[in-house]
């Protein structure tokens, strides 16, 4: 699959072995770049993506992060050549490596920037954790998905919290127990994917989404993410009315909130729109 030219323009960092990254017009891109093995996740790739997410999250100039991939498929899941080395590793090391994968999903989910995943081809096993951890996910309508771990005698442990949050436990249970493949339409129906695109349409869909997101206040976007994470932790929290009232009061008096309301009243664009 050929990626659009804007992905590679303005690259700031190129010290990585398993991914490509770039920044242009405040949009950061991470490209999974192991096409010879269908972008399978190994420890090096996990560490590189995690490191980049952290760097991008600290950069105040970056507004959003796009995750895509090179080659025929988005990602075939965990690299089995890496996984099988576990036979000769102590248990503590295996736990540590699994914690790094879990940490990657957590960094994507907790990132203050809007995170967007665009997938094509096959999306297997742990690759679904990347999708589920992102805020918004697009897919080519020919893409196929599977929680295939059980076919290898494994379980989808580290991705499960993120998948269940997106799809609900009932759908996750059936798909994880059967390990069957399902198409992009079903992925859309269960909430794993938010928008389907015709083959070759991912680029235009991303451009439209980027344009929409850039009309919103950067701090407000981060605030929405923080608000949703807070409510998800305890939807029945009796302090939610007070806590959410405190939040909106803070945004009403913030420089961004004041600028947004004033711009609306003055019938002009707010200063965050370039």
Secondary structure, 3 states (H helix, E strand, C coil): CCCCHHHCCCCCCCCCCCEEEEEECCEEEEEECCHHHCCCECHHHHHHHHHHHHHHHHCCCCCEEEEEECCCCCECCECHHHHHHHHHCCHHHHHHHHHHHHHHHHHHHHCCCEEEEEECCEEECCHHHHHHHCCEEEEECCCEEECHHHHHCCCCHHHHHHHHHHHCHHHHHHHHHHCCEEEHHHHHHCCCCCEEECCCCHHHHHHHHHHHHCCCCHHHHHHHHHHHHHHHHCCCCCCHHHHHHHHHHHHHHCHHHHHHHHHHHCCCCCCCCC
